[in-house]
Amino acid sequence: MTESSPLLRPRQALAALACAVLAACTSLPAVGPDYRLPALKLPTLWHSQPAVPTSGDADPVLRRWWQQLDDATLDSLIARALAANLDLKQAEARLRQARAARRQAIGDQLPTLSASAGKTRSHAAGTSNTLYDAGFDARWEIDLFGSQRRAVEAADADAAAAAASLEQVRITLVAEVAQNYVDLRSTRQRLAIARDNLATQEESARIADWRQQAGLAGSLDVEQAVANREQTRASLPDLEIAAREAGNRLAVLLGAAPGALDTTLATADGLPEVPADLAVDIPARVLTRRPDLIAAERTLAAETARTGQKLAARFPSLTLSGSFGWQAYSLGALGGSDTLLRTLAGSLAATLFDGGRLRAAVDAQDARREEALHAYEESVLGALEEVENALYAHAAARQRIVARRQAAEAARNAATLARQLYESGLTDFRDVLDGERTRLSAEDSLASAEAQQLTTLIKLYKALGGGWEQAAAPATETP
């Protein structure tokens, strides 16, 4: 046997003891409640059934629902936002933090091994001595009652909640980019309508002026025409401001400075077409598709695990420690068998009296678990409410737009007829003013209704969890 063989025996003994203790302890059940997925009663169908056809398999459409709008500029904006948005980068950093915390929790289950070396000089009775030492120390807190296992469970759930929260940021980002894009194009459409009406009103003012000069009309007609024209002109700056704000917001969502997208958005006029079909999942699928619900459910799982962790703190703890090393009065002597020192110890500790502090910690954590449960239940009900409201609003928007189109067409015809009659001297100028005002209002209302139809579609797909590439299922029950 080699000279180093005595050094192996303490390490082998410690390893064997550690394995035996680990096998014994991991077979013990962890104290505290085991997590169970809450049983929720969900409707089988939506109360507000879609008034338009729905696609058979909603999942592929919901993953990239914005592509239904068939707008290459919007597709590009969303792709750039998903790559550069700063809220998304913050959520990604939070996920990395949660995953690192999980690795820490796993590391807490393992023994700690440290190495040390030193040199000590001493003087006594005129004699100087130098003592050299080197060695290893090991410490391991045995997870008798599952505190560390519950900590890993909680960290697992926290990491899953952070991952779901990241996906929720993505869903919200996609919807916000789409909404601001619709706002921009809608505002530009309304600007175009207002400018077109302004041109018509300028023509009416010229006609009134000509008729006044010809003695066929009074100055009242001219003043009324000018007032009508300038009121329309005064509405343009507000629309221009709204368009600028929407463009700047889009730039910030893409992680760029305001104004950075001016060139890209220069030709973004008109609104995308609303698809004929909707992609609508059944209520139960909302639980598996909406990341905010998954995050709330995983938070509940984490708080349940922490309840067991707090409860385990009331039970005794067992710690094993060991060390082996060498001490010698010369550096060259270190490593010899006669300089070897080794120890192996175990300690069992328990709190006998703490004034109810540990019990109160368990009660507080159990209350946090109950709070998380009710928060999850409320989140589910809120999600169902969002979908129901969005379905109803989108159906109403589709119905509204039919009436708005008919009203706009009738208002255009009435305004044209009133001006023709006025030019022929067959009607009063008041009819021209009323016709022009009605036409502007009806066309502006139609543009707003078209934008609202797209807005309700965006809200519906966001409420359904659309925009997530890969749907995640809620956690399964722990056996």
N, C-alpha and C positions, 0 to 999 in steps of 0.2 A: 504493500500500500504506500502511496506517495506521502510526502510530508504534508501536503495540503489536505489530505483526506479528513483530518479532524475538523477542518473548517467547513466541510460539507455537511457534517452531521447536524449541527444546530440549524442550518438552513433547511435541511430535509425534514427535520423534526417540526420546525415552524410551519413549513409548507403543508406537511401532512395534517398537523393540527388545524391549520386554517381551512383546508379542504373539508375536514370532518365537521368543523363548526359551521361552515357555509352550507354544507349539505343538510345539516340538522336544522339550521335556522330558516333556510328557504322553504323547507317543508312546512313550517309553521304558518298558519293563515295570518295575514295582516289584519290588525284590529281596525275597527271603523266600518262604515257602510260601504258596500260594493256598489259601483255605479250601475244604474239601470236607466235605459233610455225612457224618458217620460212617455206614457201612453196618452195620446191626444185624439180627440174626436174631431175629425175633419169632414167637411161636406164632400160628397162624391162628385158634384157638379157645381159650377158657378151659378149663383143666383141670377146674375146679369149675363145671360147667355149672349154670345156675340151675334149681332144682326147681320154679319157678313160671313162668307164661307171661311172655314178654318182648314189649315193643312193637316194631313193625316199624321205625319211624324213631325212634331213641333221642334224636337231637339236640334236638328241640323240648322233650321232657320234661326232659332233663338241664339245659337252660338255666334252668328255674325248677321244679326237681324238688319243692320244698317245697309247691307248689300242689297236688300230688297228695294231700296230707294234708287238704285241704279245711278249713283252719282260718283263719278271717278274722283272729283275733288274732295268730297266728304270721305271717301275711302282712304285717300292719301292723308288727310288731316288726322283721322283716327289712328292710322298706323304710326304717324309721327308722334302723336300724343302718347301712345302706349310705349314708345321708345324713350321719350324725353321728359315726360311730366314729372314735376318735382314732388307732388303729393305721392305719386306712385313710388318714387325713389325713397321717400321717407317710410312708406309702408314696407318696402323691401328691407330697409335697415332694421325696422322693428321685428321683422321675421327673422333676420339673422341674429338679433339679440335673443329672441325666444329659443332659437335652435341652440345657441351657445349656452343658454341657461339649462337646457335639457342635457347637454353634454356634461355640464357641471354636476347636475343631479346624479347622473350615472357615475361620474367619478367619485362622488361622495360614498358610494357603496364599496369602493375598492380600498385596499390597504394603502397607507402612505409610507413610503420608504425614503429615507434621507441619508446623506453621507456627510461626514465631518472629519476634519483633520486639525490638529493643533500642536502648539509648542508652548511649554510653560517653563520659565526660568524662576528658580527660587534661591534664596540666600539664607543660610542659618549657620551660626557659630563659625563664621568665616569660610563656610563651604558653599560653593555654588553648584546647583544641579539643574539639568535641563531634561524635561520629560516630554517625550513625543507620543502622540496618540492619534489613531485613525480608526474609523469604524463606520458601521451602518446601524441605523435605528428604524424600526418598523412599528407602526401603530394601526390598529384596525378596530373600529367600533362595529360590533356585530349587530346586524339588523334583526334583533329578536322579535319585535312586535310589528315590523313592517313600516316604520317611520320613513326609512329611506326608499322603500318600494313605493309608498304612497307619494313621496316627493317626485319620483320619476314619473308616476302616473300623472301627477299634476303638471309637470313640465311637458310631458307628451301632449296633454290636452291644450296647454297654453300655446305650444308651437303650432298645433293644428288650428287653434283659434286665430293666431297671427296670420297663418297662411290663408285662412278664409277671409280675414279682414283685408288682406292684400287683394284678393279677388274682388271683394266688394268695392274697393277703391277703383279697380279697373272698370267694373260695371258702371259706377257713378261717373267716371271720367268719360267713357264712351257716350253715355247719355248726355253729359254736359257739353261735349264737343258738338254732338248732333244738334242739341237744342240751340246753342249759340250760332251754329251755321244756319239753322232755319230762321232764327231771329234776324240774322244779317240779310239773308236773301229776301225775307218777308218785308223788312224795312226798306230795302232797295226797291222792291216791287211797289210798295206804297208811295215811295218817292216818285217813281215813274208815273204812277197814277195821278199824284198831285200835280206834277209838272205838265202832264198832258191836259189835265183840267185847267191848269193855269193858262196854257196856250189858248184853250177854247174861250176862257173868260176874257183874255186880252182881245180876242177877235170880237167878242160880244161888246166889249167896251168901245172898240173902234166903230162898230156898227151903230151903237148908241150915239157916238160923237158925230158920225156922218148924218144920222137922222136929225140930230139937234141942229147941226149947221144948215140942213135943208129945210128946217122949220117943221119937220114932221114929228118931233119929239121935244120934250122939255129938258132942262138941265138936270131935273131929278133923275131921269133915266141914266144920264152919264155918271152922276155921283154914286148912284146905287151900283152901277157896273164897276166903277173904280173900287168902291168899298168891298164888293164881293171878290174882286181880283186880288186885292191886297190881303184880305183875310186868308186866302189860300196861300199866297206867297209867305205869309207869316208862319204857316205851319211847316214849311220846309226845314228850317234850322233844327227843330226838335227831332225830325226824322233823320236828319244828317248826323246829329249827335248820337242817336240810338244806333245807327249803323256803325259809326266809329267805335262806340263802346263794345259792340258785339265783335268787331274785328280785333280790337285790342284784347278782349277776353280770350278769344281763340288763340292769339299769339302766346299769351301767358300760359294757357292750358298746354301748349306745345313746348313749354320751357323756353320761350323766346321773349324778347323785349316787345312792348307794344309797338305796333306799326310794322313789325317784321314780316307780316303776311300780306301787306298791301298789294304787292305784285301778284302773289298767288291768288288773292281773292278779287282781283280787279274785274274779272269776267264772271263772277258768281252772281248771276241774275236769274230771276224766276225761281220757282219752288220745285223740288223733286216731286215726282208723282207718287201718290200713296198707293201701295200695292192692293190688289183686289182681295187677296186672301190674308188671313191672320194666322199666326202660329201661337196657339194657346194650349198650355198644358192643363191637366186636371189638378185640383187643389193639392193632392198629396205630393205631386211632383215639385211643388213650390218649396217644400221642406228640403229636398235634395238639391235644388238648383240655386236657391238664394244663399249666397255666402254669409250674409249677416245673420241668418237663422242658424247656419252651421257654427258660426263663431259663438253665438249665444249658447248653443247646446254644448259646445266644447268648453266654454267657460263654466257651465254648470258641472261638467265632468271634473274639471280642475278643482272647483270648490268642494266637490264631494270627496275627492282624494285628499285634500288638505284637512278635511274634518278628521279622517283617519290618522293623518300625520299629527294633528294636535292631540288626539286621544292617545296615541302611542307615547307621547311625551310624559304621560302620567305613569307609565310602566317603567320597571328597572331597565338600565342600560348596561351592556357588557362590553368591555374594552380589552383587547389583547395588545400587548406591547412586547417587543423583543429587541435585543441589540446584540451585536457581536463586533469586536474590534481588537485592537492591539495597543499596548502601552509599553514603552521601553525608554531607557535613558540614552539610547543612541539611535540615530535614524536608521542605521543599517540593521539593527536588531529587530525592527518592526517586521512582522510577518512570521516570525518563529512561533512554534507551538507553545513555547513557554511564556510568550507575551500575549496570548489570546485571552480575551475576556468575553463572556457571553451571559446574557440574561434572558429570561422568558417570564412574563408576568401577566396576570389577568385581574381585572377589577370589575366588581358588580356594584353599581350605584343606583340608589332610588331616593326619591324625594319623600320624606316622611311628613313634613308639614310646610305648607307655603301660603297659608291663609286663604285657600281657595283660588289662587291665581291660575293654576293649570286647568282647573275645572271651568273657570270663567272663560279661559281661552277656547276651550272646547265649545262652550255655549255660544260664544261670539262667532266662531267659525261655522257652527251649525246654522246660525241665523244668516250668515253670508251665503251659505249653500241654499237656504230657503229663498233668499232674495234672488239668487241667480235662477232658481227654478221659476219663480213668478216672472222674472224678466224675460226668460225664454218663452213662457206661455204668452206673455203680452206681445213679444216680437212676432210670434206666429199669427196671433189675431190681427196685429197691425199689418202684416204682410197680406193676409187674406183681404183685409179692408182695402189696401192699396190696389190690389188686382180688381176687386169688385168695382171700386170707384173708377178705375181707369177703363175698364170694359164699358161701363155705362157712359162715361164721358166720350169715349171714342165713337160709340154708336150714335150718341146725340150729335157729335160733330159731323158725322157723315150725313145725318138727316138735315142738319142746319145748312150745310153747304149747297144742297140742292135748291133750297129756298133762296139763299143769297145769290146764286147764279141767275135765277129767274128775275129777282128784284133788280140786279145790276143791268141785265139786258133790257128790262122794261124802262129803267131810269135813263139809260142811254137813248132809247127810242124817244122817250118823252122830251128829253132835253133838246134833241135834234129837231123834233116837230115844233117845240115852242119857239126856237130861234127862227125857223122857217116862217112860221106864222107872224112873228114880230117883224121880220124883214118885209113881209107883205103888208104890214099894217093891220093885221087881222086879230092881234091880241095885245095885251098890255105887257110892258117890260117886266112886271112882277112875275109873270109866268116863266119868263126866261131865267130870272134869278132863282126861282124855286126849282126849276128843272135842273139848272147847273148845280145847285147845292145838293139836290137829291141824288144826282148822278155821282158827284164826288163822294158823298156819304155811302152810297150803295156799293160803289167800286172799292172803296177803302174797306168797307165791312166784308166784302167778298175776299179780299186779300188777307184780312185778319182771320176769316173763317178757314181759309185754306191752310194758313200757318197753324191755326189751332188744331186742325185735323192731324197735322204732322206731330204737333206737340203731344196730343193725347196718345198717338201711336208710340212715341218715344217713352212716355210715362208708363204705358202698358208693358212694353218690352222690358223696361227697367224693373217694374214691379214683379215681372215673371222671372227675373234673374237672367235676362238675356245679355249676352256679351261675354259670357264665361266660356272659354274654350273647352274645358273639361269639367263636367259636373261632378261634385263629390257627394258621397253618401254620408249620412250621419253615423256617428259611432255605433257599433253594435254593443249589445249588452255584455258586460263582463261576467264570465261564469262564476 
